[in-house]
Amino acid sequence: MNQKRIRWTALLLALLCLLAGCKGDKEEGADGDTAPEGGGDLPAAYTVGEENVAALTPGEGAQMSMSGTISYTYDGLTSASETVAGYVAQLKGEESGFTVVDEELVEAEDPSYTAGSGTVRLAKNAAEAGKAVTVLITWEQGSCTVTVDEAEGSVSAPPEMMNLAEALDYVSSLPPESLGLSGASMEDYRVRALDGAVLVDSEPCMRIHIYSSDNPEQTNELMGSYLMSADGRHLYRLNEAEGTVEKLEP
């Protein structure tokens, strides 16, 4: 009788232990998709390739969800813009070494963090030459998303702005084919600037006309109209009849 009671007791204990283990797994969130309220499982760092990026630390009560392996969304933020501003300042610190950049990895100014929604991109050069680690942050009311990734290229300082004379010299130094023109040298052309500026993708561009200097009549034969940003990074050929621009890669 005692032996039967011992066996039943042992079996009951085993079942209780098994049930307790299953419940514990569910409470710990084994799937890892969503962290529990309070941020107990929020990551201390994001990993991309062989690089680690210090993770955003949201306020108490925020929750995090993941999309894929490199995008993290934080909900329940008291002030998303202030959270993002603080995180950007952290990434720009000496230990992290990130810089605010544009889509071409050129250093840029911070956006306004007082807006209810916005986007900011940061980057730093990776250990592997020719690659950069990027952090794209978007925010809106009560929420922000952090996406970490790798990009081809390196972070660079913005080029110096050119004055009008320097811009004309630059265009005159280009090979004609890069401007959609014929000939072996720009000596066959005259480059002139027009007054005023034209906005292309919200960027003011100088207006430049190129005329042929190789015609017997010595008339102002227009060979092309162009728009160029003051930093020389963007050059377009203008089709004035259609009101369209073609981006050139000089």
Backbone as CSV, one residue per row, in Angstrom:
resi,resn,N_x,N_y,N_z,CA_x,CA_y,CA_z,C_x,C_y,C_z
1,MET,0.827,-1.202,0.000,0.000,0.000,0.000,0.858,1.246,0.000
2,ASN,1.890,1.245,0.864,2.789,2.398,0.931,3.543,2.596,-0.373
3,GLN,3.922,1.483,-1.022,4.661,1.594,-2.287,3.805,2.225,-3.376
4,LYS,2.481,1.830,-3.395,1.588,2.438,-4.383,1.454,3.934,-4.140
5,ARG,1.318,4.316,-2.831,1.188,5.732,-2.501,2.437,6.495,-2.911
6,ILE,3.617,5.924,-2.748,4.872,6.591,-3.138,4.935,6.793,-4.640
7,ARG,4.510,5.718,-5.373,4.553,5.834,-6.833,3.607,6.925,-7.331
8,TRP,2.386,6.992,-6.789,1.442,8.013,-7.191,1.930,9.418,-6.830
9,THR,2.540,9.534,-5.659,3.082,10.833,-5.242,4.180,11.294,-6.193
10,ALA,5.070,10.382,-6.571,6.151,10.718,-7.496,5.618,11.130,-8.861
11,LEU,4.563,10.390,-9.315,3.969,10.720,-10.605,3.318,12.096,-10.569
12,LEU,2.624,12.407,-9.460,1.983,13.707,-9.324,2.991,14.853,-9.319
13,LEU,4.101,14.636,-8.598,5.154,15.663,-8.573,5.744,15.902,-9.957
14,ALA,5.937,14.802,-10.708,6.491,14.929,-12.061,5.564,15.732,-12.957
15,LEU,4.239,15.465,-12.859,3.284,16.205,-13.672,3.264,17.683,-13.311
16,LEU,3.320,17.976,-11.992,3.343,19.369,-11.556,4.574,20.100,-12.070
17,CYS,5.730,19.433,-12.036,6.966,20.046,-12.550,6.868,20.324,-14.040
18,LEU,6.275,19.369,-14.784,6.131,19.543,-16.229,5.236,20.723,-16.556
19,LEU,4.102,20.812,-15.840,3.188,21.930,-16.071,3.831,23.258,-15.721
20,ALA,4.567,23.296,-14.636,5.243,24.530,-14.229,6.257,24.961,-15.269
21,GLY,6.966,24.027,-15.887,7.966,24.349,-16.914,7.337,24.927,-18.152
22,CYS,6.189,24.366,-18.592,5.513,24.880,-19.776,5.012,26.294,-19.554
23,LYS,4.445,26.536,-18.355,3.950,27.876,-18.040,5.076,28.891,-18.022
24,GLY,6.215,28.485,-17.500,7.361,29.381,-17.443,7.842,29.768,-18.813
25,ASP,7.838,28.807,-19.779,8.272,29.122,-21.139,7.375,30.158,-21.773
26,LYS,6.052,30.053,-21.535,5.135,31.005,-22.148,5.324,32.396,-21.568
27,GLU,5.577,32.479,-20.272,5.740,33.772,-19.638,7.011,34.464,-20.075
28,GLU,8.034,33.685,-20.436,9.298,34.285,-20.820,9.285,34.780,-22.246
29,GLY,8.217,34.454,-23.030,8.135,34.941,-24.412,9.208,34.322,-25.263
30,ALA,9.211,32.992,-25.397,10.281,32.283,-26.094,10.374,32.652,-27.554
31,ASP,9.270,33.129,-28.156,9.342,33.457,-29.582,10.117,34.733,-29.823
32,GLY,10.253,35.621,-28.846,11.101,36.810,-28.957,10.543,37.892,-29.842
33,ASP,9.253,37.775,-30.250,8.707,38.771,-31.170,8.401,40.085,-30.475
34,THR,7.846,40.014,-29.270,7.441,41.230,-28.583,7.925,41.198,-27.152
35,ALA,8.554,42.276,-26.717,9.040,42.341,-25.349,7.886,42.666,-24.418
36,PRO,7.889,42.176,-23.180,6.812,42.469,-22.245,6.832,43.926,-21.831
37,GLU,5.687,44.408,-21.346,5.585,45.791,-20.909,6.595,46.049,-19.799
38,GLY,7.234,47.223,-19.845,8.248,47.536,-18.859,9.647,47.400,-19.413
39,GLY,9.819,46.749,-20.589,11.115,46.705,-21.242,12.085,45.713,-20.657
40,GLY,11.603,44.668,-19.963,12.522,43.714,-19.355,13.420,43.025,-20.352
41,ASP,12.914,42.795,-21.576,13.689,42.091,-22.583,14.151,43.010,-23.704
42,LEU,14.132,44.301,-23.490,14.599,45.219,-24.522,16.088,45.026,-24.741
43,PRO,16.545,45.041,-26.015,17.956,44.785,-26.287,18.853,45.922,-25.821
44,ALA,20.048,45.570,-25.397,21.032,46.588,-25.017,21.779,47.086,-26.244
45,ALA,21.762,46.276,-27.309,22.467,46.655,-28.536,21.804,45.979,-29.720
46,TYR,21.930,46.610,-30.885,21.492,46.011,-32.138,22.735,45.476,-32.842
47,THR,22.589,44.349,-33.492,23.716,43.751,-34.202,23.440,43.741,-35.692
48,VAL,24.377,44.267,-36.469,24.291,44.217,-37.923,25.661,43.812,-38.438
49,GLY,25.719,42.690,-39.120,27.009,42.149,-39.533,27.863,41.853,-38.316
50,GLU,29.046,42.423,-38.269,29.931,42.260,-37.119,29.934,43.497,-36.228
51,GLU,28.983,44.401,-36.466,28.936,45.647,-35.715,27.800,45.625,-34.691
52,ASN,28.044,46.222,-33.530,27.027,46.409,-32.509,26.726,47.894,-32.353
53,VAL,25.443,48.212,-32.279,25.001,49.599,-32.127,24.212,49.703,-30.822
54,ALA,24.562,50.661,-29.980,23.837,50.847,-28.729,22.350,51.045,-29.017
55,ALA,21.507,50.309,-28.306,20.068,50.341,-28.571,19.404,51.531,-27.898
56,LEU,18.269,51.903,-28.447,17.456,52.956,-27.844,16.895,52.461,-26.508
57,THR,16.880,53.326,-25.523,16.307,53.003,-24.217,15.059,53.854,-24.027
58,PRO,13.873,53.275,-24.239,12.642,54.064,-24.128,12.256,54.251,-22.665
59,GLY,11.255,55.062,-22.446,10.781,55.289,-21.088,10.046,54.077,-20.539
60,GLU,9.775,54.118,-19.263,9.089,53.007,-18.595,7.705,52.814,-19.187
61,GLY,7.327,51.558,-19.411,6.015,51.240,-19.955,6.001,51.067,-21.455
62,ALA,7.105,51.377,-22.130,7.148,51.227,-23.587,7.274,49.754,-23.956
63,GLN,6.805,49.420,-25.131,6.906,48.065,-25.644,7.639,48.074,-26.976
64,MET,8.319,46.977,-27.277,9.084,46.882,-28.510,8.614,45.689,-29.321
65,SER,8.553,45.846,-30.634,8.286,44.733,-31.537,9.313,44.771,-32.648
66,MET,9.595,43.610,-33.214,10.623,43.505,-34.254,9.993,43.180,-35.596
67,SER,10.588,43.711,-36.647,10.210,43.382,-38.012,11.465,42.881,-38.707
68,GLY,11.502,41.606,-39.017,12.727,41.029,-39.553,13.789,40.985,-38.476
69,THR,15.007,41.317,-38.834,16.105,41.249,-37.863,16.760,42.599,-37.611
70,ILE,16.347,43.635,-38.329,17.068,44.900,-38.188,16.159,46.088,-37.909
71,SER,14.862,45.884,-37.759,13.935,46.985,-37.544,13.194,46.789,-36.227
72,TYR,13.207,47.833,-35.393,12.631,47.755,-34.057,11.662,48.917,-33.869
73,THR,10.423,48.607,-33.493,9.401,49.632,-33.269,9.083,49.720,-31.784
74,TYR,9.094,50.945,-31.266,8.805,51.200,-29.859,7.501,51.978,-29.766
75,ASP,6.533,51.416,-29.047,5.231,52.048,-28.860,5.066,52.474,-27.407
76,GLY,4.082,53.320,-27.178,3.785,53.759,-25.825,4.755,54.790,-25.291
77,LEU,5.376,55.571,-26.186,6.326,56.588,-25.759,5.590,57.851,-25.323
78,THR,6.012,58.421,-24.224,5.393,59.660,-23.744,5.631,60.794,-24.730
79,SER,6.863,60.917,-25.208,7.206,61.920,-26.214,8.208,61.286,-27.173
80,ALA,7.711,60.851,-28.332,8.577,60.170,-29.292,9.707,61.074,-29.772
81,SER,9.402,62.356,-30.017,10.419,63.260,-30.541,11.542,63.474,-29.530
82,GLU,11.198,63.608,-28.248,12.224,63.776,-27.225,13.047,62.503,-27.056
83,THR,12.386,61.353,-27.150,13.108,60.077,-27.063,14.109,59.957,-28.201
84,VAL,13.673,60.315,-29.418,14.567,60.235,-30.586,15.718,61.223,-30.447
85,ALA,15.433,62.445,-30.014,16.486,63.456,-29.852,17.547,62.969,-28.871
86,GLY,17.118,62.361,-27.771,18.076,61.845,-26.799,18.894,60.705,-27.349
87,TYR,18.248,59.843,-28.129,18.964,58.696,-28.714,19.970,59.162,-29.763
88,VAL,19.582,60.146,-30.569,20.511,60.686,-31.569,21.734,61.287,-30.877
89,ALA,21.507,62.032,-29.799,22.629,62.615,-29.057,23.540,61.523,-28.516
90,GLN,22.951,60.404,-28.083,23.754,59.283,-27.596,24.602,58.683,-28.714
91,LEU,23.997,58.487,-29.885,24.735,57.893,-31.006,25.831,58.822,-31.519
92,LYS,25.637,60.131,-31.377,26.640,61.093,-31.843,27.773,61.289,-30.836
93,GLY,27.680,60.640,-29.687,28.727,60.750,-28.687,30.012,60.076,-29.123
94,GLU,31.072,60.325,-28.395,32.397,59.814,-28.764,32.443,58.296,-28.809
95,GLU,31.742,57.632,-27.896,31.809,56.179,-27.850,31.149,55.536,-29.063
96,SER,30.028,56.107,-29.527,29.328,55.524,-30.672,29.864,56.056,-31.997
97,GLY,30.107,57.372,-32.062,30.764,57.953,-33.224,29.921,58.082,-34.473
98,PHE,28.582,58.128,-34.344,27.734,58.291,-35.514,27.606,59.773,-35.880
99,THR,27.216,60.017,-37.130,27.003,61.365,-37.648,25.691,61.386,-38.406
100,VAL,24.952,62.480,-38.303,23.748,62.634,-39.111,24.159,62.813,-40.572
101,VAL,23.534,62.038,-41.467,23.900,62.062,-42.885,22.641,62.113,-43.743
102,ASP,22.854,62.369,-45.054,21.753,62.258,-45.999,21.778,60.873,-46.631
103,GLU,20.967,60.656,-47.657,20.874,59.333,-48.272,22.172,58.922,-48.956
104,GLU,23.029,59.893,-49.270,24.290,59.589,-49.946,25.457,59.532,-48.967
105,LEU,25.153,59.436,-47.668,26.151,59.325,-46.595,27.010,60.580,-46.460
106,VAL,26.488,61.704,-46.892,27.177,62.987,-46.721,26.661,63.630,-45.436
107,GLU,27.572,64.138,-44.622,27.184,64.744,-43.346,26.137,65.843,-43.562
108,ALA,25.126,65.849,-42.686,24.013,66.779,-42.846,23.622,67.368,-41.493
109,GLU,22.716,68.330,-41.522,22.219,68.956,-40.308,21.131,68.090,-39.669
110,ASP,20.997,68.208,-38.349,19.911,67.508,-37.658,18.568,68.072,-38.098
111,PRO,17.539,67.219,-38.151,16.202,67.741,-38.404,15.653,68.397,-37.148
112,SER,14.479,68.956,-37.231,13.825,69.532,-36.061,13.173,68.422,-35.250
113,TYR,13.580,68.306,-34.006,13.012,67.262,-33.154,11.773,67.756,-32.406
114,THR,11.331,68.964,-32.691,10.115,69.467,-32.061,8.884,69.083,-32.881
115,ALA,9.092,68.582,-34.103,7.971,68.195,-34.952,7.320,66.924,-34.413
116,GLY,6.031,66.781,-34.671,5.319,65.601,-34.202,5.727,64.325,-34.904
117,SER,6.314,64.448,-36.102,6.803,63.287,-36.837,8.021,63.699,-37.643
118,GLY,8.837,62.742,-37.999,10.030,63.064,-38.773,10.927,61.859,-38.978
119,THR,12.047,62.113,-39.639,13.012,61.070,-39.961,14.418,61.620,-39.796
120,VAL,15.316,60.805,-39.290,16.727,61.179,-39.211,17.561,59.945,-39.517
121,ARG,18.632,60.147,-40.259,19.524,59.047,-40.640,20.920,59.340,-40.073
122,LEU,21.531,58.338,-39.459,22.892,58.455,-38.946,23.744,57.340,-39.547
123,ALA,25.053,57.573,-39.573,25.952,56.557,-40.111,27.353,56.733,-39.542
124,LYS,28.105,55.666,-39.588,29.533,55.719,-39.286,30.217,54.665,-40.138
125,ASN,31.492,54.875,-40.422,32.228,53.920,-41.230,32.406,52.615,-40.465
126,ALA,32.184,51.493,-41.150,32.321,50.179,-40.535,33.792,49.762,-40.508
127,ALA,34.064,48.697,-39.780,35.432,48.184,-39.723,35.877,47.708,-41.103
128,GLU,34.932,47.177,-41.874,35.245,46.739,-43.239,35.311,47.944,-44.167
129,ALA,36.401,48.093,-44.862,36.594,49.258,-45.733,35.510,49.333,-46.799
130,GLY,35.040,50.542,-47.060,34.046,50.743,-48.101,32.625,50.465,-47.668
131,LYS,32.402,50.267,-46.374,31.055,50.032,-45.872,30.774,50.942,-44.682
132,ALA,29.500,51.234,-44.485,29.082,52.079,-43.365,27.916,51.414,-42.644
133,VAL,27.844,51.629,-41.346,26.708,51.197,-40.543,25.719,52.348,-40.496
134,THR,24.463,52.089,-40.810,23.456,53.149,-40.839,22.356,52.882,-39.811
135,VAL,21.823,53.961,-39.280,20.695,53.892,-38.346,19.648,54.877,-38.845
136,LEU,18.514,54.366,-39.293,17.415,55.198,-39.771,16.329,55.208,-38.698
137,ILE,15.943,56.401,-38.262,14.951,56.538,-37.195,13.786,57.369,-37.718
138,THR,12.599,56.826,-37.616,11.391,57.574,-37.942,10.529,57.646,-36.691
139,TRP,9.825,58.746,-36.525,8.971,58.856,-35.353,7.657,59.548,-35.699
140,GLU,6.658,59.223,-34.901,5.361,59.878,-34.958,4.812,59.877,-33.541
141,GLN,3.582,60.314,-33.375,3.017,60.448,-32.043,3.058,59.129,-31.268
142,GLY,3.830,59.091,-30.181,3.841,57.932,-29.295,4.604,56.726,-29.788
143,SER,5.322,56.839,-30.914,5.980,55.669,-31.489,7.210,56.077,-32.293
144,CYS,8.190,55.196,-32.341,9.338,55.408,-33.235,9.864,54.053,-33.696
145,THR,10.498,54.051,-34.848,11.065,52.829,-35.423,12.538,53.061,-35.720
146,VAL,13.375,52.121,-35.294,14.814,52.194,-35.503,15.199,51.054,-36.443
147,THR,15.822,51.386,-37.563,16.270,50.381,-38.526,17.775,50.485,-38.687
148,VAL,18.490,49.419,-38.372,19.941,49.406,-38.507,20.311,48.538,-39.702
149,ASP,21.341,48.960,-40.420,21.707,48.231,-41.636,23.142,48.574,-42.010
150,GLU,23.627,47.952,-43.071,24.929,48.280,-43.652,24.712,48.845,-45.039
151,ALA,25.563,49.775,-45.447,25.459,50.386,-46.768,26.834,50.431,-47.413
152,GLU,26.839,50.379,-48.721,28.087,50.528,-49.462,28.495,51.996,-49.452
153,GLY,29.768,52.272,-49.218,30.250,53.647,-49.221,30.807,54.049,-47.879
154,SER,31.207,55.292,-47.800,31.805,55.835,-46.580,31.200,57.193,-46.272
155,VAL,31.180,57.535,-45.000,30.685,58.844,-44.584,31.672,59.920,-45.053
156,SER,31.151,60.987,-45.624,32.017,62.049,-46.134,31.498,63.414,-45.712
157,ALA,32.399,64.373,-45.665,32.025,65.750,-45.333,31.379,66.404,-46.552
158,PRO,30.483,67.358,-46.344,29.856,68.027,-47.487,30.871,68.839,-48.272
159,PRO,30.767,68.838,-49.591,31.693,69.634,-50.393,31.462,71.121,-50.189
160,GLU,32.484,71.899,-50.462,32.358,73.352,-50.326,31.476,73.915,-51.440
161,MET,30.764,74.981,-51.097,29.907,75.631,-52.075,30.754,76.437,-53.060
162,MET,30.361,76.388,-54.315,31.081,77.118,-55.353,30.407,78.458,-55.636
163,ASN,31.222,79.459,-55.923,30.638,80.703,-56.411,30.398,80.549,-57.912
164,LEU,29.851,81.567,-58.516,29.447,81.460,-59.918,30.641,81.205,-60.827
165,ALA,31.753,81.912,-60.595,32.936,81.732,-61.443,33.478,80.311,-61.324
166,GLU,33.498,79.785,-60.095,33.991,78.423,-59.882,33.074,77.400,-60.547
167,ALA,31.780,77.661,-60.533,30.832,76.751,-61.165,31.046,76.709,-62.674
168,LEU,31.274,77.872,-63.282,31.521,77.911,-64.722,32.829,77.212,-65.077
169,ASP,33.847,77.418,-64.244,35.124,76.725,-64.478,34.949,75.221,-64.364
170,TYR,34.141,74.786,-63.395,33.922,73.346,-63.214,33.242,72.740,-64.435
171,VAL,32.169,73.372,-64.907,31.458,72.845,-66.074,32.369,72.853,-67.300
172,SER,33.186,73.890,-67.438,34.106,73.978,-68.579,35.181,72.901,-68.545
173,SER,35.441,72.346,-67.362,36.475,71.316,-67.240,35.962,69.909,-67.549
174,LEU,34.647,69.761,-67.693,34.074,68.435,-67.929,34.240,68.025,-69.380
175,PRO,34.323,66.729,-69.653,34.352,66.282,-71.051,32.984,66.493,-71.686
176,PRO,32.924,66.894,-72.946,31.629,67.189,-73.587,30.636,66.040,-73.505
177,GLU,31.116,64.796,-73.643,30.184,63.670,-73.651,29.423,63.533,-72.334
178,SER,30.031,63.976,-71.223,29.345,63.884,-69.936,28.185,64.866,-69.847
179,LEU,28.189,65.856,-70.747,27.113,66.848,-70.801,26.150,66.581,-71.950
180,GLY,26.349,65.456,-72.630,25.509,65.126,-73.770,25.866,65.910,-75.004
181,LEU,27.122,66.375,-75.077,27.580,67.165,-76.218,28.607,66.379,-77.022
182,SER,28.825,66.796,-78.251,29.819,66.145,-79.103,31.143,66.887,-79.004
183,GLY,32.173,66.307,-79.577,33.476,66.954,-79.588,34.404,66.386,-78.539
184,ALA,35.677,66.726,-78.680,36.703,66.199,-77.784,37.043,67.148,-76.656
185,SER,36.626,68.411,-76.778,37.016,69.392,-75.767,35.936,70.455,-75.630
186,MET,35.865,71.036,-74.434,34.927,72.123,-74.202,35.411,73.433,-74.801
187,GLU,36.573,73.416,-75.449,37.063,74.611,-76.122,36.169,74.991,-77.294
188,ASP,35.362,74.025,-77.738,34.440,74.298,-78.838,33.148,74.961,-78.352
189,TYR,33.074,75.241,-77.051,31.840,75.764,-76.479,32.121,76.968,-75.585
190,ARG,31.080,77.763,-75.372,31.134,78.857,-74.424,30.110,78.590,-73.322
191,VAL,30.546,78.719,-72.100,29.678,78.429,-70.945,29.274,79.746,-70.300
192,ARG,27.982,79.952,-70.130,27.475,81.192,-69.566,26.458,80.886,-68.454
193,ALA,26.418,81.770,-67.468,25.461,81.626,-66.371,24.315,82.611,-66.545
194,LEU,23.124,82.223,-66.100,21.948,83.083,-66.157,21.597,83.534,-64.739
195,ASP,20.890,84.624,-64.646,20.462,85.112,-63.339,19.388,84.202,-62.751
196,GLY,19.324,84.185,-61.428,18.283,83.430,-60.741,18.656,81.974,-60.523
197,ALA,17.802,81.282,-59.790,18.016,79.878,-59.477,16.719,79.111,-59.697
198,VAL,16.861,77.806,-59.884,15.711,76.921,-60.087,15.772,75.814,-59.046
199,LEU,14.641,75.508,-58.428,14.597,74.435,-57.445,14.420,73.086,-58.124
200,VAL,15.310,72.151,-57.777,15.188,70.764,-58.223,15.246,69.895,-56.981
201,ASP,14.178,69.162,-56.716,14.082,68.361,-55.488,14.359,69.226,-54.255
202,SER,13.766,70.423,-54.251,13.874,71.380,-53.132,15.281,71.939,-52.949
203,GLU,16.172,71.738,-53.923,17.541,72.253,-53.832,17.749,73.333,-54.884
204,PRO,18.184,74.542,-54.496,18.402,75.599,-55.477,19.582,75.281,-56.388
205,CYS,19.371,75.464,-57.674,20.407,75.162,-58.660,20.667,76.371,-59.546
206,MET,21.933,76.553,-59.903,22.317,77.623,-60.819,21.913,77.258,-62.248
207,ARG,21.581,78.287,-63.022,21.171,78.096,-64.419,22.370,78.364,-65.328
208,ILE,22.690,77.405,-66.170,23.868,77.501,-67.039,23.466,77.158,-68.470
209,HIS,23.891,77.986,-69.409,23.693,77.714,-70.830,25.052,77.449,-71.478
210,ILE,25.051,76.548,-72.419,26.271,76.257,-73.181,25.987,76.524,-74.658
211,TYR,26.844,77.361,-75.253,26.687,77.753,-76.650,27.845,77.201,-77.473
212,SER,27.588,77.022,-78.743,28.649,76.594,-79.651,29.499,77.805,-80.036
213,SER,30.802,77.610,-80.020,31.703,78.674,-80.487,32.343,78.279,-81.809
214,ASP,31.897,77.155,-82.346,32.481,76.629,-83.584,31.437,76.719,-84.706
215,ASN,31.050,77.949,-85.028,30.138,78.131,-86.160,30.539,79.404,-86.899
216,PRO,30.499,79.365,-88.226,30.993,80.503,-89.032,30.267,81.811,-88.733
217,GLU,28.995,81.725,-88.390,28.226,82.951,-88.181,28.543,83.598,-86.836
218,GLN,29.215,82.871,-85.940,29.530,83.355,-84.599,28.273,83.822,-83.864
219,THR,27.199,83.062,-84.052,25.948,83.376,-83.365,25.874,82.579,-82.066
220,ASN,24.946,83.010,-81.218,24.748,82.295,-79.958,23.887,81.057,-80.199
221,GLU,24.525,80.026,-80.719,23.816,78.768,-80.987,23.767,77.951,-79.693
222,LEU,22.576,77.871,-79.093,22.416,77.186,-77.812,22.515,75.679,-78.014
223,MET,23.424,75.061,-77.279,23.638,73.623,-77.381,23.045,72.859,-76.195
224,GLY,22.805,73.554,-75.119,22.217,72.869,-73.979,21.983,73.795,-72.804
225,SER,20.919,73.510,-72.030,20.612,74.261,-70.809,20.792,73.320,-69.626
226,TYR,21.423,73.820,-68.562,21.788,72.952,-67.435,21.460,73.627,-66.105
227,LEU,21.269,72.793,-65.100,21.050,73.243,-63.731,22.041,72.518,-62.843
228,MET,22.733,73.260,-61.984,23.727,72.645,-61.122,23.618,73.176,-59.697
229,SER,23.662,72.257,-58.725,23.635,72.672,-57.323,24.941,73.370,-56.985
230,ALA,24.902,74.219,-55.962,26.071,75.030,-55.617,27.244,74.196,-55.134
231,ASP,26.979,72.978,-54.641,28.091,72.130,-54.195,28.624,71.256,-55.319
232,GLY,28.022,71.328,-56.505,28.499,70.568,-57.646,28.142,69.096,-57.622
233,ARG,27.373,68.664,-56.625,27.046,67.251,-56.521,25.954,66.830,-57.485
234,HIS,25.119,67.769,-57.895,23.992,67.441,-58.762,23.999,68.336,-59.996
235,LEU,23.981,67.697,-61.145,23.987,68.407,-62.420,22.896,67.811,-63.303
236,TYR,22.072,68.693,-63.873,20.936,68.240,-64.683,20.964,68.937,-66.038
237,ARG,20.493,68.222,-67.050,20.253,68.848,-68.348,18.772,69.175,-68.444
238,LEU,18.470,70.411,-68.798,17.103,70.899,-68.794,16.507,70.845,-70.196
239,ASN,15.329,70.243,-70.285,14.543,70.296,-71.524,13.491,71.374,-71.318
240,GLU,13.783,72.571,-71.785,12.913,73.706,-71.516,11.560,73.572,-72.199
241,ALA,11.519,72.933,-73.376,10.257,72.792,-74.082,9.276,71.908,-73.293
242,GLU,9.804,70.852,-72.679,8.943,69.921,-71.931,8.935,70.222,-70.439
243,GLY,9.833,71.076,-69.980,9.890,71.398,-68.563,10.374,70.233,-67.713
244,THR,11.279,69.414,-68.254,11.787,68.251,-67.537,13.295,68.351,-67.405
245,VAL,13.851,67.593,-66.454,15.286,67.564,-66.262,15.802,66.133,-66.317
246,GLU,17.019,65.984,-66.793,17.691,64.685,-66.840,18.944,64.769,-65.981
247,LYS,19.037,63.895,-65.002,20.203,63.928,-64.106,21.417,63.359,-64.834
248,LEU,22.531,64.103,-64.753,23.770,63.684,-65.390,24.724,63.134,-64.346
249,GLU,25.650,62.301,-64.800,26.670,61.730,-63.928,28.052,62.093,-64.462
250,PRO,28.474,63.360,-64.270,29.762,63.784,-64.835,30.924,63.168,-64.071
